[in-house]
């Protein structure tokens, strides 16, 4: 298939939910990708934060190659020598006690939902089949049938009903709305510490601390979906760290697999995860040795703080430079670390327009919710590379 045929194929796919730009990547390293015709682009999305440490990261590739020569999959009836050490390291990183590994982010969310419901029945004493989980408007937690049941995005929901009951949706960042929604059947509050798909929406200062206190007061589980916001993206290991808050359950994914393997995990206390006994929950590939070997190296890298530090420093530089751009097109710039949402005034046109203009200049970004463009480069990005990107952004965004 020629490069032109590849592009035609992607353009046909573009009619669907993700509306991808017509670039077919054939090679990638660091913050750069190369299409099938040899043209290079700067990746300012990092596979929705799955490639936090850069494309083809040598340390992670080496870990994967070493494990490929040993064993790649075992039955759940047997242990593998990577699973225990990975779980122990991840629990330590999170300040938790127990890990339940899965594969994808959506599987992690589904596992957290099952955990919360079973905890509610067995530990809290909620009556059978009455458990309620509170979620937020404009959330994005995945695309399985249960998860889209509490989505407010018509694109995710239309044509997929009937929906799973047991959820209540409230405004994001509103602690009073959360307080009002909690009743005797409530078992958990599931929330993104920063909403990603919604356009990098940062909640009010102190909100996560208020959530932590309220969940403790009302004896419900605080579940933090850190699939995108976690593992260095915001300049701290977890977005919750910005308020020194620890949830009852972390949901992790994306960057946990280093852009090499799909890896996700629910991380919590032994008391909470003890609701699962052998045979109650599992996955054929969950905790497989190849994924665990890569995840172990990811965790080792995170313990050095070098990517978190770079996200803080380069993020501060990026935000400062963005705010210097003289333009009447931008309504708001939001985010934290190397996670930025640039929202355009409706009169300036949709974000898609600017993503396409930047693509023509060799830079790949993503639009969301019509008016917002997201920037989320690999956390290895340098100041020189940011300057290259900012030069192109300024050219596209500046007011003539």
C-alpha positions, 0 to 999 in steps of 0.5 A: 500500500502506498503512502497516498493509499494509507492516507486515503484509508485514514481519511475514511476512518476520520468520519468516526469518533476520533477524527484523526488527522491524515498522517500514517506513522511508520517510525517514531523516536523521542518526540518525533514521528515519521510517516510512510513517505518519510516526512517528520512531525513533532508529536504533541499528543504522545498517544493520549499520554501513553508515551510519556517517556518518549517514543521508542524509549531505549530503557523500555525497549531493552526491558521488553526485548529482554523479557521476550527472550524469556517468557511472554505469557503464563496461565493465570493458574501459574505465577510469573516472576515479573508480576510480584515485583511489579505489583510491589513496586507499583504499590510502593510508588502509590503509597498503597498495599495492593495491585490488581493488574489489567490491560487497558484503561477501560478495564481498569475503570471497570475493575474499580467499579466492580471493586466499589460495588462489592466493597459497598455490599460486603464492607459498608452494608449497602443493600443488594443491587442498590450501590450508587457511584457518583461521576462528573459531567464531561467525564471520559473514563472509556468506551465500554457499555457500562462506562458510557452509561455515565458519560454525558458525551452524545458521541459516546452514547448514541446508539448504544443503549440501554445503559447500565444503572447505578450512577449519578452524574454531577457538575465537575469541581462542585463540592456542594453538588457532591455532598448533595448527591451522597446518600446511604446507597453511595459507595464511591465517587469516581473522578479525574483529578484533571479532566482530559478529554473535556479539554484539560479542565483543572478543578478549583484549588482545594477541590481534591482535598475537599473531596478526600475529606468528604469521602472520608466523612461519608464512608465512600471510596474516593476513586481517582482516574489517573490514567491520563493525568498520572505518571508524570504528566502534570509535573508530579507523579500523580495529579492528586499530589498537587494537593497532597491527597491520596485517594482510596483507589488509583486507576492507572494505565497508558504510560504504565506500559511505556507506549510499548504494552497495554498495561493498567492497574487498580491500586488500593489497600488490602482491605478494599481489594480483599473483596476479590477472591480467587476466580472472582475477577481476572484477565487472560493477559492481565499481569502478563510477564512482558507487560510487567517487565516494561511496567517495572522499568517505568516505575524505576524511571518514575522513582528518579523524578527526572521526567516529572521534573522536566514536565514541571520545568518545560511546562512552566516555560510552555505556559509562559510562552503561550501567554505571550502570544499576541492573539484575539483567537484564544479564550483560555489556556488551561492545564498543568505540567506538560498538559495544555488545553488551548480553548478558542473563541467560537468566532475564531473557528474550531480547534480542528482548523488550527490542528490541521494548519499545524499538521501542515507545518510538521506538528501533530495536535488534537482537538476536543469538544470543538473549541479546544486544542490539546498539547501533551508532548512526551515528557522528554521534550527539550527547550529547543524542541518546545521553541520549535513548536512554539514558533509554529504555534505562534505563526498559526495563532497570532493575530495578523 
